[in-house]
Amino acid sequence: MLKFKPLAIIFWQKMGFWTLLEGFLLFANALAILNEDRFLAPRGWTMAEVMGPRRNTLKGQVIGLIHACQFLRLPLILFNIITIMVKLITG
């Protein structure tokens, strides 16, 4: 008699550390391309609006993460190049 594993268990067994790192890299890329003037400012998500004691709120922390990703674009580009090279070599 065959036993079938649930799809969620199969998915987590196939997902390794490298896949997790790729996911974080894609998330950082998504945050880095957000334009402050066109996208963030109309929604009230600028650093000027969360200065002072409001910086420790969840919204302030998320805005800080977005600005950190935008500030570190050069290392992000290098990580993207390294990831592409590894994927080309290993398949």
N, C-alpha and C positions, 0 to 999 in steps of 0.2 A: 504494500500500500504506500503511495506517495504522499509525502507531507509537503504542503506549500507554505512558504514563508510570506508574511504580509509584505506589501510593497514598500512600506516605510522602513522595515528592517533591511531589505535589500538595498534601498537607496543609501542608508547610513553606512552600510558595509562598503559600498563602492566609493563613497566620498572620503577622500583622504585629506591629509594636512595641506597638500599642494592645492587642492580644489578649494579649501577654505581660504587660503591665502589669495587665490585668484578672485574669490568673491569679495574679500575685503578691498582688493585693488580696484575692482569694478565699482564698488561703493565709493571709494575715495575719488575715483575719476568722475563719478556722477556729482559729487559735492564740489569738485574743483571747477566744473564748467558752469556752475550757476553764476549768472551775471547779477551783480548787486544793483545796478541801476534799473535794469529791465525786469528782473524777477523778484529780488529780495526786498527792495525799497517799497514798492507798492503794497506789499503784504506786511510791512512793519518789521522786517527781519534784518535790520542793520545794526552794526556795533554801537552806533551813537544812541540808539534807543534802549540799549540794555546796559549802559554804563552805571557804575555805582553799585548799590546793594542788589539791584535786579540781576546782576551778573550770575549769581548763584542759583537762579531758577532754572528749570529744565529748558525753557526757551533760550535763556542766556547761554547755557552750556551747548546747545545745538548750534546756535549762531557762532559761538567760539570755535566749534569743530569745523563748521563750514569755512570760516575765515582761515583756520589753520591749514586746511586742505588747499585753499586758494593760495596761501602764502608759500607752501611747499610744492609748487608745481614742478620745479626742476628735478627734485628727487623723485617725484611721481613719474615724470617722463622717463627717467633712468630705470625705475622699477618696471615700467611698461615695456621698455626695450629689452630688459633682461628676461621678462616673462615671455615675450614673443620669441626671443632666441631659444630659450629652453623648450618652448612648445614646438618650434621648428626642428630642433635636434632630436627630441624624444618622441615626437609624434602625437 
